[in-house]
Amino acid sequence: MIVDEVFHQGGPGSYELTRVHHTDGYVLRVRVYRDSYAKQSTAVAEVLTPLLTWTIIASSPGSGWQRTTPTTSPDVTPLIPVADEVLQRARRILPVPPPFTTPGR
């Protein structure tokens, strides 16, 4: 379940999507940053640890997807497939159920 989604338009050729998910007993954050340069573009999935820190568990370099996205976008649509792919990889990596109790639950 997506709890929060934020889209931000940056400078020329850059925009980003941040999503927070509650899934499989975890809080996961997916961040996709699209820059005008592929090597500066990135997508990461992070898990919230019991110490309330974010740890990267899956990533996708921009070299694999940046060229398939438009230079500008009025919304999150071009970044959704990238975010979904890195989230699915993260979910396959994490054990279910989690080895710890999610904070606030």
N, CA, C and O atoms as a printed pandas DataFrame, in Angstrom:
     atom_number atom_name residue_name chain_id  residue_number  x_coord  y_coord  z_coord
0              1         N          MET        A               1    0.833   -1.169    0.000
1              2        CA          MET        A               1    0.000    0.000    0.000
2              3         C          MET        A               1    0.888    1.246    0.000
3              4         O          MET        A               1    1.787    1.366    0.832
4              5         N          ILE        A               2    0.638    2.173   -0.930
5              6        CA          ILE        A               2    1.356    3.439   -0.965
6              7         C          ILE        A               2    0.742    4.347    0.087
7              8         O          ILE        A               2   -0.467    4.578    0.095
8              9         N          VAL        A               3    1.578    4.853    0.967
9             10        CA          VAL        A               3    1.107    5.731    2.017
10            11         C          VAL        A               3    1.269    7.187    1.600
11            12         O          VAL        A               3    0.403    8.017    1.875
12            13         N          ASP        A               4    2.377    7.494    0.937
13            14        CA          ASP        A               4    2.665    8.864    0.562
14            15         C          ASP        A               4    3.399    8.860   -0.770
15            16         O          ASP        A               4    4.213    7.976   -1.034
16            17         N          GLU        A               5    3.108    9.849   -1.607
17            18        CA          GLU        A               5    3.784    9.977   -2.891
18            19         C          GLU        A               5    4.038   11.454   -3.135
19            20         O          GLU        A               5    3.137   12.283   -3.008
20            21         N          VAL        A               6    5.290   11.776   -3.490
21            22        CA          VAL        A               6    5.669   13.162   -3.752
22            23         C          VAL        A               6    6.386   13.217   -5.088
23            24         O          VAL        A               6    7.285   12.419   -5.352
24            25         N          PHE        A               7    5.986   14.163   -5.930
25            26        CA          PHE        A               7    6.637   14.403   -7.213
26            27         C          PHE        A               7    7.225   15.804   -7.169
27            28         O          PHE        A               7    6.578   16.752   -6.722
28            29         N          HIS        A               8    8.462   15.920   -7.641
29            30        CA          HIS        A               8    9.134   17.218   -7.627
30            31         C          HIS        A               8    9.807   17.463   -8.969
31            32         O          HIS        A               8   10.559   16.622   -9.462
32            33         N          GLN        A               9    9.533   18.610   -9.549
33            34        CA          GLN        A               9   10.168   19.023  -10.797
34            35         C          GLN        A               9   11.414   19.801  -10.423
35            36         O          GLN        A               9   11.330   20.782   -9.684
36            37         N          GLY        A              10   12.578   19.380  -10.924
37            38        CA          GLY        A              10   13.832   20.057  -10.624
38            39         C          GLY        A              10   14.217   21.013  -11.735
39            40         O          GLY        A              10   13.361   21.611  -12.387
40            41         N          GLY        A              11   15.518   21.147  -11.940
41            42        CA          GLY        A              11   16.029   22.001  -13.002
42            43         C          GLY        A              11   15.807   21.363  -14.361
43            44         O          GLY        A              11   15.103   20.357  -14.461
44            45         N          PRO        A              12   16.390   21.925  -15.403
45            46        CA          PRO        A              12   16.205   21.391  -16.758
46            47         C          PRO        A              12   16.569   19.906  -16.845
47            48         O          PRO        A              12   17.686   19.513  -16.507
48            49         N          GLY        A              13   15.621   19.092  -17.299
49            50        CA          GLY        A              13   15.860   17.666  -17.486
50            51         C          GLY        A              13   15.785   16.820  -16.244
51            52         O          GLY        A              13   16.077   15.625  -16.297
52            53         N          SER        A              14   15.398   17.411  -15.112
53            54        CA          SER        A              14   15.370   16.611  -13.888
54            55         C          SER        A              14   14.018   16.693  -13.184
55            56         O          SER        A              14   13.380   17.744  -13.118
56            57         N          TYR        A              15   13.610   15.535  -12.659
57            58        CA          TYR        A              15   12.418   15.436  -11.834
58            59         C          TYR        A              15   12.545   14.181  -11.000
59            60         O          TYR        A              15   13.337   13.294  -11.319
60            61         N          GLU        A              16   11.765   14.100   -9.925
61            62        CA          GLU        A              16   11.910   12.960   -9.030
62            63         C          GLU        A              16   10.588   12.543   -8.402
63            64         O          GLU        A              16    9.651   13.330   -8.267
64            65         N          LEU        A              17   10.557   11.288   -8.031
65            66        CA          LEU        A              17    9.404   10.681   -7.377
66            67         C          LEU        A              17    9.884   10.028   -6.093
67            68         O          LEU        A              17   10.889    9.317   -6.090
68            69         N          THR        A              18    9.168   10.267   -5.003
69            70        CA          THR        A              18    9.424    9.582   -3.735
70            71         C          THR        A              18    8.113    8.963   -3.284
71            72         O          THR        A              18    7.079    9.629   -3.239
72            73         N          ARG        A              19    8.170    7.682   -2.952
73            74        CA          ARG        A              19    6.998    6.956   -2.458
74            75         C          ARG        A              19    7.369    6.255   -1.162
75            76         O          ARG        A              19    8.488    5.767   -1.005
76            77         N          VAL        A              20    6.420    6.210   -0.237
77            78        CA          VAL        A              20    6.587    5.431    0.986
78            79         C          VAL        A              20    5.497    4.371    0.977
79            80         O          VAL        A              20    4.319    4.673    0.788
80            81         N          HIS        A              21    5.910    3.115    1.185
81            82        CA          HIS        A              21    4.996    1.978    1.163
82            83         C          HIS        A              21    5.019    1.271    2.518
83            84         O          HIS        A              21    6.062    1.189    3.167
84            85         N          HIS        A              22    3.874    0.768    2.931
85            86        CA          HIS        A              22    3.789   -0.175    4.047
86            87         C          HIS        A              22    3.428   -1.504    3.397
87            88         O          HIS        A              22    2.319   -1.671    2.890
88            89         N          THR        A              23    4.362   -2.445    3.411
89            90        CA          THR        A              23    4.133   -3.713    2.737
90            91         C          THR        A              23    4.878   -4.837    3.436
91            92         O          THR        A              23    6.025   -4.660    3.847
92            93         N          ASP        A              24    4.250   -5.970    3.570
93            94        CA          ASP        A              24    4.862   -7.174    4.153
94            95         C          ASP        A              24    5.457   -6.929    5.531
95            96         O          ASP        A              24    6.421   -7.598    5.903
96            97         N          GLY        A              25    4.914   -5.989    6.301
97            98        CA          GLY        A              25    5.430   -5.691    7.638
98            99         C          GLY        A              25    6.583   -4.713    7.657
99           100         O          GLY        A              25    7.178   -4.491    8.711
100          101         N          TYR        A              26    6.915   -4.126    6.532
101          102        CA          TYR        A              26    8.017   -3.170    6.411
102          103         C          TYR        A              26    7.501   -1.801    6.012
103          104         O          TYR        A              26    6.405   -1.665    5.470
104          105         N          VAL        A              27    8.314   -0.783    6.293
105          106        CA          VAL        A              27    8.119    0.538    5.710
106          107         C          VAL        A              27    9.241    0.686    4.686
107          108         O          VAL        A              27   10.422    0.659    5.030
108          109         N          LEU        A              28    8.850    0.843    3.423
109          110        CA          LEU        A              28    9.815    0.963    2.340
110          111         C          LEU        A              28    9.681    2.328    1.686
111          112         O          LEU        A              28    8.574    2.827    1.488
112          113         N          ARG        A              29   10.813    2.926    1.355
113          114        CA          ARG        A              29   10.817    4.198    0.629
114          115         C          ARG        A              29   11.492    3.956   -0.711
115          116         O          ARG        A              29   12.585    3.392   -0.778
116          117         N          VAL        A              30   10.831    4.388   -1.770
117          118        CA          VAL        A              30   11.387    4.289   -3.116
118          119         C          VAL        A              30   11.606    5.703   -3.614
119          120         O          VAL        A              30   10.695    6.531   -3.595
120          121         N          ARG        A              31   12.830    5.972   -4.061
121          122        CA          ARG        A              31   13.169    7.288   -4.608
122          123         C          ARG        A              31   13.720    7.101   -6.017
123          124         O          ARG        A              31   14.656    6.329   -6.228
124          125         N          VAL        A              32   13.138    7.810   -6.975
125          126        CA          VAL        A              32   13.605    7.769   -8.351
126          127         C          VAL        A              32   13.938    9.203   -8.750
127          128         O          VAL        A              32   13.077   10.082   -8.720
128          129         N          TYR        A              33   15.181    9.424   -9.121
129          130        CA          TYR        A              33   15.628   10.750   -9.543
130          131         C          TYR        A              33   16.080   10.668  -10.986
131          132         O          TYR        A              33   16.998    9.916  -11.312
132          133         N          ARG        A              34   15.438   11.438  -11.855
133          134        CA          ARG        A              34   15.771   11.479  -13.276
134          135         C          ARG        A              34   16.490   12.798  -13.544
135          136         O          ARG        A              34   15.930   13.874  -13.330
136          137         N          ASP        A              35   17.720   12.710  -14.008
137          138        CA          ASP        A              35   18.538   13.874  -14.329
138          139         C          ASP        A              35   18.767   13.910  -15.834
139          140         O          ASP        A              35   18.516   12.919  -16.520
140          141         N          SER        A              36   19.233   15.021  -16.348
141          142        CA          SER        A              36   19.523   15.104  -17.778
142          143         C          SER        A              36   20.704   14.216  -18.161
143          144         O          SER        A              36   20.890   13.913  -19.340
144          145         N          TYR        A              37   21.499   13.799  -17.184
145          146        CA          TYR        A              37   22.611   12.876  -17.411
146          147         C          TYR        A              37   22.277   11.516  -16.794
147          148         O          TYR        A              37   21.905   11.433  -15.623
148          149         N          ALA        A              38   22.412   10.461  -17.586
149          150        CA          ALA        A              38   22.075    9.115  -17.099
150          151         C          ALA        A              38   22.882    8.740  -15.859
151          152         O          ALA        A              38   22.342    8.126  -14.939
152          153         N          LYS        A              39   24.159    9.096  -15.820
153          154        CA          LYS        A              39   24.987    8.681  -14.677
154          155         C          LYS        A              39   24.625    9.402  -13.383
155          156         O          LYS        A              39   25.058    8.992  -12.306
156          157         N          GLN        A              40   23.840   10.465  -13.476
157          158        CA          GLN        A              40   23.380   11.165  -12.285
158          159         C          GLN        A              40   21.948   10.782  -11.921
159          160         O          GLN        A              40   21.414   11.264  -10.921
160          161         N          SER        A              41   21.330    9.930  -12.714
161          162        CA          SER        A              41   19.979    9.446  -12.442
162          163         C          SER        A              41   20.071    8.157  -11.632
163          164         O          SER        A              41   20.983    7.354  -11.830
164          165         N          THR        A              42   19.118    7.964  -10.716
165          166        CA          THR        A              42   19.168    6.768   -9.887
166          167         C          THR        A              42   17.786    6.415   -9.351
167          168         O          THR        A              42   16.902    7.266   -9.249
168          169         N          ALA        A              43   17.627    5.166   -9.020
169          170        CA          ALA        A              43   16.414    4.691   -8.357
170          171         C          ALA        A              43   16.857    3.778   -7.216
171          172         O          ALA        A              43   17.655    2.864   -7.424
172          173         N          VAL        A              44   16.342    4.022   -6.015
173          174        CA          VAL        A              44   16.701    3.201   -4.861
174          175         C          VAL        A              44   15.460    2.834   -4.060
175          176         O          VAL        A              44   14.490    3.589   -4.004
176          177         N          ALA        A              45   15.512    1.670   -3.449
177          178        CA          ALA        A              45   14.501    1.241   -2.478
178          179         C          ALA        A              45   15.216    1.105   -1.146
179          180         O          ALA        A              45   16.280    0.493   -1.057
180          181         N          GLU        A              46   14.625    1.680   -0.119
181          182        CA          GLU        A              46   15.208    1.660    1.216
182          183         C          GLU        A              46   14.202    1.096    2.207
183          184         O          GLU        A              46   12.993    1.246    2.031
184          185         N          VAL        A              47   14.703    0.456    3.235
185          186        CA          VAL        A              47   13.848   -0.069    4.298
186          187         C          VAL        A              47   14.123    0.732    5.568
187          188         O          VAL        A              47   15.267    1.077    5.861
188          189         N          LEU        A              48   13.055    1.025    6.320
189          190        CA          LEU        A              48   13.191    1.701    7.601
190          191         C          LEU        A              48   13.570    0.662    8.648
191          192         O          LEU        A              48   12.853   -0.319    8.848
192          193         N          THR        A              49   14.692    0.878    9.310
193          194        CA          THR        A              49   15.180   -0.081   10.301
194          195         C          THR        A              49   14.582    0.222   11.672
195          196         O          THR        A              49   13.989    1.283   11.865
196          197         N          PRO        A              50   14.729   -0.704   12.632
197          198        CA          PRO        A              50   14.239   -0.452   13.992
198          199         C          PRO        A              50   14.895    0.767   14.646
199          200         O          PRO        A              50   14.345    1.329   15.593
200          201         N          LEU        A              51   16.075    1.184   14.147
201          202        CA          LEU        A              51   16.750    2.365   14.688
202          203         C          LEU        A              51   16.298    3.642   13.986
203          204         O          LEU        A              51   16.879    4.711   14.179
204          205         N          LEU        A              52   15.240    3.514   13.159
205          206        CA          LEU        A              52   14.653    4.629   12.420
206          207         C          LEU        A              52   15.643    5.275   11.450
207          208         O          LEU        A              52   15.689    6.497   11.307
208          209         N          THR        A              53   16.421    4.437   10.797
209          210        CA          THR        A              53   17.308    4.884    9.726
210          211         C          THR        A              53   16.896    4.172    8.443
211          212         O          THR        A              53   16.296    3.099    8.493
212          213         N          TRP        A              54   17.210    4.754    7.313
213          214        CA          TRP        A              54   16.906    4.156    6.022
214          215         C          TRP        A              54   18.132    3.421    5.506
215          216         O          TRP        A              54   19.233    3.971    5.500
216          217         N          THR        A              55   17.944    2.173    5.070
217          218        CA          THR        A              55   19.021    1.364    4.514
218          219         C          THR        A              55   18.645    0.954    3.091
219          220         O          THR        A              55   17.575    0.390    2.860
220          221         N          ILE        A              56   19.530    1.241    2.146
221          222        CA          ILE        A              56   19.283    0.878    0.750
222          223         C          ILE        A              56   19.358   -0.637    0.609
223          224         O          ILE        A              56   20.314   -1.268    1.060
224          225         N          ILE        A              57   18.329   -1.217   -0.027
225          226        CA          ILE        A              57   18.335   -2.667   -0.235
226          227         C          ILE        A              57   18.255   -3.051   -1.707
227          228         O          ILE        A              57   18.517   -4.200   -2.062
228          229         N          ALA        A              58   17.896   -2.097   -2.568
229          230        CA          ALA        A              58   17.863   -2.369   -4.010
230          231         C          ALA        A              58   18.053   -1.041   -4.739
231          232         O          ALA        A              58   17.633    0.012   -4.259
232          233         N          SER        A              59   18.688   -1.108   -5.897
233          234        CA          SER        A              59   18.881    0.115   -6.677
234          235         C          SER        A              59   18.904   -0.207   -8.161
235          236         O          SER        A              59   19.073   -1.356   -8.567
236          237         N          SER        A              60   18.731    0.828   -8.951
237          238        CA          SER        A              60   18.765    0.698  -10.397
238          239         C          SER        A              60   19.435    1.947  -10.958
239          240         O          SER        A              60   18.891    3.044  -10.836
240          241         N          PRO        A              61   20.613    1.795  -11.573
241          242        CA          PRO        A              61   21.304    2.969  -12.108
242          243         C          PRO        A              61   20.546    3.566  -13.288
243          244         O          PRO        A              61   19.848    2.860  -14.016
244          245         N          GLY        A              62   20.694    4.859  -13.461
245          246        CA          GLY        A              62   20.013    5.552  -14.537
246          247         C          GLY        A              62   20.403    5.088  -15.922
247          248         O          GLY        A              62   19.651    5.290  -16.875
248          249         N          SER        A              63   21.555    4.473  -16.051
249          250        CA          SER        A              63   21.986    3.995  -17.371
250          251         C          SER        A              63   21.033    2.961  -17.943
251          252         O          SER        A              63   21.009    2.746  -19.155
252          253         N          GLY        A              64   20.248    2.319  -17.088
253          254        CA          GLY        A              64   19.315    1.298  -17.552
254          255         C          GLY        A              64   17.937    1.814  -17.926
255          256         O          GLY        A              64   17.170    1.101  -18.572
256          257         N          TRP        A              65   17.599    3.058  -17.528
257          258        CA          TRP        A              65   16.238    3.532  -17.768
258          259         C          TRP        A              65   16.120    5.015  -18.130
259          260         O          TRP        A              65   15.083    5.423  -18.653
260          261         N          GLN        A              66   17.127    5.823  -17.876
261          262        CA          GLN        A              66   17.014    7.271  -18.066
262          263         C          GLN        A              66   16.650    7.651  -19.493
263          264         O          GLN        A              66   15.847    8.562  -19.696
264          265         N          ARG        A              67   17.217    6.981  -20.479
265          266        CA          ARG        A              67   16.953    7.322  -21.878
266          267         C          ARG        A              67   15.516    7.008  -22.308
267          268         O          ARG        A              67   15.052    7.520  -23.327
268          269         N          THR        A              68   14.814    6.178  -21.547
269          270        CA          THR        A              68   13.429    5.829  -21.892
270          271         C          THR        A              68   12.420    6.803  -21.287
271          272         O          THR        A              68   11.216    6.658  -21.500
272          273         N          THR        A              69   12.900    7.792  -20.536
273          274        CA          THR        A              69   12.013    8.772  -19.914
274          275         C          THR        A              69   12.145   10.119  -20.621
275          276         O          THR        A              69   13.221   10.456  -21.114
276          277         N          PRO        A              70   11.055   10.893  -20.674
277          278        CA          PRO        A              70   11.119   12.195  -21.335
278          279         C          PRO        A              70   11.957   13.198  -20.537
279          280         O          PRO        A              70   12.138   13.048  -19.329
280          281         N          THR        A              71   12.454   14.203  -21.218
281          282        CA          THR        A              71   13.272   15.232  -20.582
282          283         C          THR        A              71   12.488   15.984  -19.509
283          284         O          THR        A              71   13.036   16.328  -18.462
284          285         N          THR        A              72   11.230   16.232  -19.766
285          286        CA          THR        A              72   10.362   16.870  -18.771
286          287         C          THR        A              72    9.064   16.075  -18.667
287          288         O          THR        A              72    8.675   15.358  -19.589
288          289         N          SER        A              73    8.414   16.221  -17.530
289          290        CA          SER        A              73    7.138   15.546  -17.336
290          291         C          SER        A              73    6.285   16.356  -16.358
291          292         O          SER        A              73    6.806   16.865  -15.365
292          293         N          PRO        A              74    4.994   16.480  -16.623
293          294        CA          PRO        A              74    4.129   17.208  -15.698
294          295         C          PRO        A              74    3.710   16.382  -14.477
295          296         O          PRO        A              74    3.132   16.910  -13.528
296          297         N          ASP        A              75    4.014   15.066  -14.515
297          298        CA          ASP        A              75    3.593   14.203  -13.410
298          299         C          ASP        A              75    4.514   12.989  -13.289
299          300         O          ASP        A              75    5.527   12.895  -13.982
300          301         N          VAL        A              76    4.151   12.066  -12.403
301          302        CA          VAL        A              76    4.991   10.914  -12.065
302          303         C          VAL        A              76    4.999    9.804  -13.114
303          304         O          VAL        A              76    5.817    8.888  -13.026
304          305         N          THR        A              77    4.119    9.865  -14.090
305          306        CA          THR        A              77    3.892    8.749  -15.011
306          307         C          THR        A              77    5.163    8.099  -15.567
307          308         O          THR        A              77    5.247    6.871  -15.539
308          309         N          PRO        A              78    6.163    8.845  -16.074
309          310        CA          PRO        A              78    7.342    8.182  -16.635
310          311         C          PRO        A              78    8.185    7.418  -15.613
311          312         O          PRO        A              78    8.919    6.500  -15.979
312          313         N          LEU        A              79    8.085    7.790  -14.340
313          314        CA          LEU        A              79    8.918    7.172  -13.313
314          315         C          LEU        A              79    8.253    5.985  -12.621
315          316         O          LEU        A              79    8.917    5.245  -11.896
316          317         N          ILE        A              80    6.961    5.797  -12.834
317          318        CA          ILE        A              80    6.239    4.708  -12.166
318          319         C          ILE        A              80    6.813    3.329  -12.485
319          320         O          ILE        A              80    7.010    2.546  -11.556
320          321         N          PRO        A              81    7.096    2.984  -13.756
321          322        CA          PRO        A              81    7.668    1.651  -14.019
322          323         C          PRO        A              81    9.012    1.425  -13.325
323          324         O          PRO        A              81    9.302    0.318  -12.869
324          325         N          VAL        A              82    9.825    2.469  -13.249
325          326        CA          VAL        A              82   11.135    2.354  -12.582
326          327         C          VAL        A              82   10.928    2.138  -11.092
327          328         O          VAL        A              82   11.570    1.273  -10.497
328          329         N          ALA        A              83   10.042    2.911  -10.484
329          330        CA          ALA        A              83    9.755    2.772   -9.047
330          331         C          ALA        A              83    9.184    1.395   -8.736
331          332         O          ALA        A              83    9.579    0.764   -7.756
332          333         N          ASP        A              84    8.262    0.932   -9.562
333          334        CA          ASP        A              84    7.654   -0.386   -9.336
334          335         C          ASP        A              84    8.682   -1.509   -9.437
335          336         O          ASP        A              84    8.648   -2.459   -8.655
336          337         N          GLU        A              85    9.594   -1.399  -10.396
337          338        CA          GLU        A              85   10.603   -2.447  -10.594
338          339         C          GLU        A              85   11.545   -2.529   -9.395
339          340         O          GLU        A              85   11.828   -3.625   -8.911
340          341         N          VAL        A              86   12.031   -1.398   -8.911
341          342        CA          VAL        A              86   12.970   -1.423   -7.783
342          343         C          VAL        A              86   12.242   -1.840   -6.497
343          344         O          VAL        A              86   12.841   -2.483   -5.636
344          345         N          LEU        A              87   10.961   -1.483   -6.358
345          346        CA          LEU        A              87   10.192   -1.936   -5.202
346          347         C          LEU        A              87   10.027   -3.453   -5.219
347          348         O          LEU        A              87   10.188   -4.101   -4.185
348          349         N          GLN        A              88    9.715   -4.018   -6.359
349          350        CA          GLN        A              88    9.544   -5.473   -6.460
350          351         C          GLN        A              88   10.845   -6.205   -6.143
351          352         O          GLN        A              88   10.827   -7.246   -5.485
352          353         N          ARG        A              89   11.966   -5.671   -6.601
353          354        CA          ARG        A              89   13.266   -6.284   -6.269
354          355         C          ARG        A              89   13.507   -6.239   -4.771
355          356         O          ARG        A              89   13.988   -7.214   -4.192
356          357         N          ALA        A              90   13.181   -5.126   -4.138
357          358        CA          ALA        A              90   13.364   -5.001   -2.686
358          359         C          ALA        A              90   12.491   -6.003   -1.945
359          360         O          ALA        A              90   12.940   -6.625   -0.983
360          361         N          ARG        A              91   11.254   -6.162   -2.383
361          362        CA          ARG        A              91   10.344   -7.105   -1.718
362          363         C          ARG        A              91   10.831   -8.545   -1.845
363          364         O          ARG        A              91   10.613   -9.349   -0.939
364          365         N          ARG        A              92   11.485   -8.882   -2.951
365          366        CA          ARG        A              92   12.030  -10.237   -3.109
366          367         C          ARG        A              92   13.241  -10.464   -2.201
367          368         O          ARG        A              92   13.519  -11.598   -1.812
368          369         N          ILE        A              93   13.951   -9.406   -1.867
369          370        CA          ILE        A              93   15.145   -9.510   -1.021
370          371         C          ILE        A              93   14.778   -9.669    0.451
371          372         O          ILE        A              93   15.426  -10.431    1.169
372          373         N          LEU        A              94   13.749   -8.962    0.908
373          374        CA          LEU        A              94   13.409   -8.943    2.329
374          375         C          LEU        A              94   12.684  -10.210    2.764
375          376         O          LEU        A              94   11.839  -10.727    2.033
376          377         N          PRO        A              95   13.017  -10.718    3.968
377          378        CA          PRO        A              95   12.293  -11.890    4.483
378          379         C          PRO        A              95   10.888  -11.506    4.937
379          380         O          PRO        A              95   10.657  -10.391    5.405
380          381         N          VAL        A              96    9.953  -12.445    4.792
381          382        CA          VAL        A              96    8.591  -12.235    5.270
382          383         C          VAL        A              96    8.268  -13.375    6.217
383          384         O          VAL        A              96    8.403  -14.531    5.818
384          385         N          PRO        A              97    7.851  -13.120    7.443
385          386        CA          PRO        A              97    7.675  -11.813    8.058
386          387         C          PRO        A              97    9.021  -11.183    8.425
387          388         O          PRO        A              97   10.049  -11.860    8.447
388          389         N          PRO        A              98    8.998   -9.872    8.715
389          390        CA          PRO        A              98   10.253   -9.194    9.060
390          391         C          PRO        A              98   10.838   -9.722   10.364
391          392         O          PRO        A              98   10.105  -10.166   11.247
392          393         N          PRO        A              99   12.166   -9.671   10.480
393          394        CA          PRO        A              99   12.815  -10.159   11.700
394          395         C          PRO        A              99   12.707   -9.192   12.869
395          396         O          PRO        A              99   13.265   -9.450   13.935
396          397         N          PHE        A             100   12.001   -8.092   12.686
397          398        CA          PHE        A             100   11.849   -7.080   13.741
398          399         C          PHE        A             100   10.439   -6.502   13.669
399          400         O          PHE        A             100    9.706   -6.743   12.710
400          401         N          THR        A             101   10.072   -5.745   14.686
401          402        CA          THR        A             101    8.766   -5.091   14.706
402          403         C          THR        A             101    8.932   -3.689   14.136
403          404         O          THR        A             101    9.817   -2.942   14.554
404          405         N          THR        A             102    8.070   -3.334   13.174
405          406        CA          THR        A             102    8.123   -2.011   12.567
406          407         C          THR        A             102    7.766   -0.958   13.611
407          408         O          THR        A             102    6.788   -1.125   14.339
408          409         N          PRO        A             103    8.544    0.131   13.698
409          410        CA          PRO        A             103    8.251    1.192   14.689
410          411         C          PRO        A             103    6.825    1.713   14.513
411          412         O          PRO        A             103    6.338    1.867   13.393
412          413         N          GLY        A             104    6.180    1.975   15.621
413          414        CA          GLY        A             104    4.843    2.545   15.601
414          415         C          GLY        A             104    3.724    1.527   15.326
415          416         O          GLY        A             104    2.576    1.914   15.108
416          417         N          ARG        A             105    4.051    0.254   15.335
417          418        CA          ARG        A             105    3.020   -0.748   15.061
418          419         C          ARG        A             105    2.840   -1.649   16.245
419          420         O          ARG        A             105    2.012   -2.559   16.208
